[in-house]
Amino acid sequence: MKLLTYYVCSFLMLSMSLVTSQTIYDESKVPTFEVPDPLVAVSGEKINSVQKWETVRRPELLKFFENNVYGKLPKALEIDSYTILEQDSNALNGKAKRKQVQLTFKNNNKILSFTILLYIPKNLDKAPVFLGYNFYGNHTITEDKAVLIPTAWANNNEAFGIENHTLTEESRGKRTNRWALEKILDAGYGLATIYYGEVDPDKNDFSDGVHNLLYQETQSQPKPDEWGSIAAWSWGMMRALDYFEKDPDIDASKVIAFGHSRLGKTSLWAGATDERFAGVISNNSGCGGAALSKRKFGETLGVINERFPHWFCDNFNEYSDNEEALPIDQHQLLALIAPRPLYVASAEEDEWADPRGEFLSTYYASSVYELYGKKGIGTKVMPKVNEPIQNTVAYHIRTGKHDVTDYDWENYIKWANAFVK
């Protein structure tokens, strides 16, 4: 028995070392590949006008991403009702108005609700807003004791005091470092955030979350071309925008979709599919987000689909360890956001997310922005660390690791002031 255990452990260690050794972190080992041109249609037609982009190329790219990467929504699911659970006009020592708004959805005799935490500068009418999900509950982004603790399933996190997949008071304020709330409010913006686990718990189980409301009879998981979790989270951002259009305190024409990591993938897909978003920010979104898949640098499609099989639609598995077969790449996802402002950000130590691949995506997407007369990224030479390029298409790489920092927010605010606000 001990011998068997030894061989099993040795096999597992060997398998792990093989995966590690196959991960590319050396530019000289990046495979040669052709970057699909966003301005050449499937038919071979060259796209040389906004009209052709919007009627020919954009729809076919959107359809491919919808059917083969993120998955399509089976049918529309709109807000059934919304309830203001709590509000205070003198929050954060009188600096802000706080609202906690619950959106409720009903279908197939099932109900789903999620709560938007909203802070708005107190003396501002019709505030522009940054909208983004959080990973561990609305109460983690602030020390504010009035913020409600979600009851939805959560990933366990010993450092945050999360056990048995249950959020508690112990995790309040644990992620204030990622949300520069004071800076955002001082700059004249509101901040809206949602716990992503209320929309769809981040686990490979489609029996809960929003998917369950749209199944056909006897269905227990999405069809191969139907939405995975990223598309479900994107759907939630769009429904929040529906609510903002009804809220007199918010300028719904100036809502910026923000996301970090997997939620940066989410903000990109939300911005691509809903043109009401005034701007989009992708922070360290990596594979399946802003980074070019065909580079196979850091995290690859094979790895991400194996580790997180619920994020994308099942059809995406066709390209696992088969990136060369992809007729598209992620720069074309970024191009779908044009002509609206787009900011992609990387971190120097975050090689897993392929900073260079994220930057090159912004460069290759820029040709579509130029059709609209907007300024994109005009060079394939990456900027130096902590030296942002800020045009309608913006990019920076900062010092540090996979995270969201005050430096990031300072630059997002500066860019939003120039191109959104």
C-alpha positions in Angstrom: 0.0 0.0 0.0 2.8 2.4 0.9 4.5 1.6 -2.5 1.2 2.3 -4.3 0.9 5.6 -2.5 4.4 6.5 -3.4 3.8 5.9 -7.1 0.5 7.8 -7.1 2.2 10.8 -5.4 5.2 10.6 -7.8 2.8 10.5 -10.8 0.9 13.6 -9.5 4.1 15.5 -8.8 5.4 14.6 -12.3 2.1 15.7 -13.9 2.3 19.1 -12.0 5.9 19.6 -13.0 5.0 18.9 -16.7 2.3 21.5 -16.6 4.7 24.0 -15.0 7.5 23.3 -17.5 5.1 23.7 -20.4 3.9 27.1 -19.3 5.5 29.8 -21.4 7.1 32.7 -19.7 9.8 33.3 -22.3 9.0 35.5 -25.3 11.4 33.5 -27.5 9.1 30.5 -27.0 5.9 32.2 -28.0 4.6 30.4 -31.2 4.4 32.1 -34.5 0.8 32.9 -35.3 -1.3 35.1 -37.5 -3.4 37.8 -35.8 -6.9 37.7 -37.3 -7.7 41.1 -38.8 -10.8 42.7 -37.2 -11.4 44.6 -40.5 -11.6 41.6 -42.8 -15.0 39.8 -42.9 -15.4 36.1 -43.0 -16.2 36.5 -46.7 -12.8 38.2 -47.2 -14.4 41.6 -47.7 -12.3 44.5 -46.4 -14.1 46.6 -43.9 -13.3 50.3 -44.6 -16.2 52.2 -43.1 -18.2 52.4 -39.8 -21.3 51.4 -41.7 -19.7 48.1 -42.9 -18.2 47.5 -39.5 -21.6 47.9 -37.8 -23.7 45.9 -40.3 -21.2 43.2 -41.5 -18.2 42.6 -39.3 -19.3 43.5 -35.8 -22.4 41.2 -35.9 -20.4 38.2 -37.2 -17.7 38.6 -34.6 -20.2 39.1 -31.8 -22.1 36.0 -32.9 -18.9 33.9 -32.8 -17.9 35.0 -29.3 -21.5 34.4 -28.2 -21.8 30.9 -29.7 -18.3 29.6 -29.1 -16.6 31.5 -26.2 -18.9 32.9 -23.6 -22.3 31.4 -24.6 -25.6 33.0 -25.5 -28.4 33.9 -23.2 -31.3 31.4 -23.8 -33.9 34.1 -23.7 -34.4 37.5 -22.1 -34.8 37.8 -18.4 -35.7 41.2 -17.1 -36.1 42.7 -13.6 -39.3 41.6 -12.0 -39.1 44.1 -9.2 -36.6 46.2 -7.2 -36.6 47.1 -3.6 -34.5 49.7 -1.7 -33.4 47.7 1.3 -31.6 50.5 3.0 -30.5 54.1 2.3 -28.7 56.9 4.1 -28.1 60.5 2.8 -25.2 61.0 5.3 -23.1 57.9 4.7 -19.3 57.9 5.1 -19.3 60.8 7.6 -21.7 62.8 5.4 -19.7 62.5 2.2 -22.1 60.2 0.3 -25.5 58.9 -0.2 -25.7 55.1 0.3 -28.3 52.8 -1.2 -28.7 49.1 -1.1 -31.0 48.0 -3.8 -32.3 44.4 -4.3 -33.2 43.4 -7.9 -35.5 40.4 -8.1 -36.0 38.0 -11.1 -38.7 35.4 -11.6 -39.1 32.6 -14.1 -40.0 28.9 -14.2 -41.4 29.2 -10.6 -38.0 30.2 -9.4 -36.7 33.4 -7.9 -33.2 35.0 -7.9 -32.2 38.3 -6.2 -29.0 40.2 -5.9 -28.1 43.4 -4.1 -26.4 46.5 -5.5 -24.4 48.6 -3.0 -24.3 52.1 -4.3 -22.4 55.1 -3.0 -23.0 58.5 -4.7 -21.3 61.9 -3.9 -23.7 63.6 -1.6 -24.0 67.0 -3.4 -24.0 65.7 -7.0 -27.1 65.3 -9.2 -27.0 62.6 -11.8 -23.7 61.0 -10.9 -21.5 59.0 -13.4 -20.8 55.6 -11.9 -18.2 52.9 -11.9 -20.0 49.5 -11.8 -18.1 46.4 -10.8 -18.5 43.0 -9.1 -16.7 42.1 -5.9 -15.4 38.6 -4.9 -16.4 38.2 -1.2 -19.5 40.4 -0.6 -20.4 44.0 -0.6 -19.4 44.4 3.0 -15.8 43.6 2.2 -15.2 46.8 0.1 -15.8 49.1 3.0 -15.7 49.3 6.8 -19.2 50.8 6.7 -21.2 48.8 9.3 -24.5 49.4 7.5 -23.6 47.4 4.5 -25.5 44.2 4.4 -23.7 40.8 4.4 -24.8 38.5 1.5 -26.2 35.0 2.3 -25.2 33.5 -1.0 -22.6 30.7 -1.3 -18.9 31.9 -1.2 -15.5 30.4 -1.7 -13.9 29.6 1.6 -11.1 31.9 2.6 -9.3 31.4 5.9 -7.7 34.9 5.8 -11.2 36.4 5.5 -12.8 34.2 8.1 -15.0 32.5 5.5 -15.8 28.9 6.4 -18.5 26.5 5.3 -19.0 28.8 2.2 -20.7 31.4 4.5 -19.9 35.1 4.6 -19.7 36.7 8.1 -18.9 39.9 9.9 -15.3 38.8 10.1 -14.7 39.6 6.5 -16.1 43.2 6.6 -13.6 45.7 5.1 -11.1 43.0 4.0 -11.0 44.3 0.5 -11.0 48.1 1.0 -7.5 48.1 -0.6 -9.1 47.2 -4.0 -11.7 49.9 -4.0 -10.5 53.5 -3.7 -13.9 54.6 -2.6 -12.8 58.0 -1.2 -10.9 58.9 -4.4 -13.8 57.8 -6.6 -16.3 60.0 -4.6 -13.9 62.9 -4.4 -13.5 62.8 -8.2 -17.3 63.1 -8.6 -18.2 59.5 -9.4 -20.5 57.0 -7.8 -19.4 53.4 -7.1 -21.8 50.5 -7.5 -20.8 47.0 -6.6 -22.5 43.6 -6.5 -21.3 40.3 -5.0 -20.9 38.1 -8.0 -21.9 34.9 -6.1 -25.4 36.2 -5.8 -25.8 36.2 -9.5 -24.0 32.9 -10.1 -21.9 31.1 -7.4 -18.4 30.6 -8.8 -18.4 26.8 -8.9 -18.9 24.1 -11.5 -22.5 23.6 -10.6 -25.3 25.0 -12.7 -28.1 23.9 -10.4 -28.1 27.3 -8.6 -27.7 30.9 -9.7 -29.4 32.6 -12.6 -29.0 29.7 -15.1 -31.7 27.7 -13.2 -34.4 30.3 -14.1 -34.0 29.7 -17.8 -33.8 26.0 -18.2 -36.2 24.1 -20.4 -38.1 21.2 -18.8 -35.6 18.3 -17.8 -32.6 20.6 -18.5 -30.0 20.7 -15.7 -27.1 22.6 -17.3 -26.6 25.0 -20.2 -26.4 23.7 -23.8 -23.0 23.7 -25.5 -23.6 27.2 -27.0 -25.4 28.6 -23.9 -24.0 30.9 -21.3 -21.3 30.0 -18.8 -20.7 32.0 -15.6 -18.9 34.9 -17.2 -21.9 35.6 -19.5 -24.2 35.2 -16.5 -22.2 37.7 -14.5 -22.2 40.0 -17.5 -26.0 39.7 -17.7 -26.1 40.9 -14.0 -24.2 44.0 -14.9 -26.6 44.8 -17.7 -29.6 44.4 -15.4 -27.9 46.7 -12.9 -27.7 49.2 -15.8 -31.5 48.7 -16.3 -32.0 49.8 -12.7 -29.7 52.8 -13.1 -31.9 54.1 -15.9 -34.7 54.3 -13.3 -32.6 55.9 -10.5 -32.8 59.7 -10.5 -29.4 60.0 -8.7 -27.5 58.3 -11.5 -26.5 59.4 -15.0 -27.1 56.1 -16.7 -25.5 57.4 -19.9 -22.2 57.5 -18.0 -21.8 54.1 -16.4 -18.4 52.5 -16.7 -18.1 48.7 -16.5 -15.1 47.7 -14.3 -13.7 44.3 -13.5 -10.6 42.6 -12.1 -9.3 39.2 -13.1 -12.2 36.9 -14.1 -14.5 39.8 -13.4 -12.4 41.8 -15.9 -13.3 39.2 -18.5 -16.9 39.8 -17.4 -16.7 43.6 -17.8 -15.3 43.2 -21.3 -18.1 40.8 -22.3 -20.7 43.1 -20.7 -19.3 46.1 -22.6 -19.2 44.2 -25.9 -22.8 43.0 -25.7 -24.4 46.1 -24.2 -23.6 49.3 -26.0 -25.2 51.4 -23.2 -22.0 51.1 -21.1 -20.2 54.4 -21.6 -16.8 52.9 -21.0 -15.1 49.6 -20.0 -12.1 48.8 -17.7 -10.3 45.5 -17.7 -7.9 45.1 -14.8 -5.5 42.1 -15.1 -8.1 40.1 -17.0 -5.7 37.7 -18.8 -6.7 34.6 -20.6 -10.3 34.7 -22.0 -10.2 38.5 -21.2 -7.9 41.0 -22.8 -4.8 38.7 -23.5 -4.3 37.2 -26.9 -5.0 33.5 -26.7 -2.8 32.5 -29.6 0.3 33.6 -27.8 -0.1 30.7 -25.3 1.8 32.8 -22.8 1.1 32.1 -19.1 -2.4 30.7 -18.7 -3.7 29.0 -21.8 -7.2 27.9 -23.0 -6.5 24.3 -22.0 -5.6 25.3 -18.5 -8.4 27.7 -17.9 -11.1 25.4 -19.4 -9.9 22.5 -17.2 -9.7 24.5 -14.0 -12.8 26.6 -14.5 -15.1 24.6 -16.8 -18.1 26.7 -15.9 -16.8 30.1 -16.9 -17.2 29.7 -20.7 -19.6 27.8 -22.9 -18.9 24.1 -23.6 -18.2 24.9 -27.3 -15.0 26.7 -26.2 -13.4 23.4 -25.2 -12.9 22.8 -28.9 -10.0 25.3 -28.7 -8.3 23.9 -25.5 -4.6 23.3 -26.5 -5.8 24.1 -30.0 -5.5 27.9 -30.1 -4.3 27.9 -33.6 -7.7 26.7 -34.8 -9.4 29.8 -33.4 -10.7 32.0 -36.2 -10.8 35.0 -33.8 -8.7 36.3 -30.9 -9.3 38.6 -27.9 -8.3 41.9 -29.6 -11.6 41.4 -31.6 -13.5 41.3 -28.4 -12.0 44.6 -27.4 -12.9 45.9 -30.9 -16.5 45.2 -30.2 -16.5 47.9 -27.6 -15.5 50.6 -30.1 -16.0 53.5 -30.3 -16.6 53.7 -26.6 -13.6 54.3 -24.3 -11.6 51.2 -23.2 -8.9 50.8 -20.6 -6.8 47.7 -20.2 -4.3 47.4 -17.4 -1.7 44.9 -16.4 0.7 44.2 -13.6 4.5 43.6 -14.0 4.6 40.5 -11.8 1.4 39.1 -13.2 3.0 36.9 -16.0 0.2 34.4 -15.7 -2.2 37.0 -17.2 0.3 37.8 -20.0 0.8 41.6 -19.8 2.3 41.8 -23.3 -0.7 39.8 -24.7 -3.0 42.3 -23.0 -1.2 45.2 -24.5 -1.0 43.8 -28.0 -4.8 43.2 -27.9 -5.3 47.0 -27.4 -2.9 47.7 -30.3 -4.7 45.3 -32.7 -8.1 46.5 -31.6 -7.2 50.1 -32.3 -7.8 49.9 -36.1 -11.5 49.7 -35.4 -11.4 52.7 -33.2 -9.6 54.6 -35.9 -12.5 53.9 -38.2 -14.5 56.1 -35.8 -11.9 58.8 -35.7 -10.8 57.8 -32.2 -7.3 57.5 -31.0 -6.1 54.0 -30.0 -2.7 52.5 -29.2 -0.4 53.7 -32.0 2.6 51.5 -31.3 3.5 47.9 -30.8 6.2 48.9 -28.3 4.9 48.4 -24.8 5.0 51.5 -22.5 7.4 51.5 -19.6 6.1 50.4 -16.2 4.0 53.1 -14.6 3.9 55.2 -17.8 0.3 54.9 -19.0 -0.9 55.5 -22.6 -4.2 57.3 -22.2 -6.3 57.8 -25.4 -9.8 56.6 -26.1 -8.1 53.2 -25.9 -5.8 53.3 -22.8 -3.2 50.9 -21.4 -0.9 50.8 -18.5 1.4 48.2 -16.8 2.2 49.0 -13.2 4.7 47.6 -10.7 3.3 44.9 -8.5 1.2 41.8 -8.7 -2.3 40.6 -9.7 -4.4 43.1 -7.8 -6.2 46.4 -7.9 -4.4 49.4 -6.4 -4.8 53.1 -5.8 -2.5 53.7 -8.7 -4.9 51.8 -11.0 -7.9 53.8 -9.8 -6.0 57.2 -10.0 -5.4 56.4 -13.7 -8.9 55.1 -14.4 -10.3 58.3 -12.9 -8.0 60.5 -14.9 -9.0 58.7 -18.1 -12.7 58.7 -17.3 -12.5 62.5 -16.7 -11.1 62.9 -20.2 -13.1 60.4 -22.2 -16.3 59.6 -20.4 -17.3 62.3 -17.9 
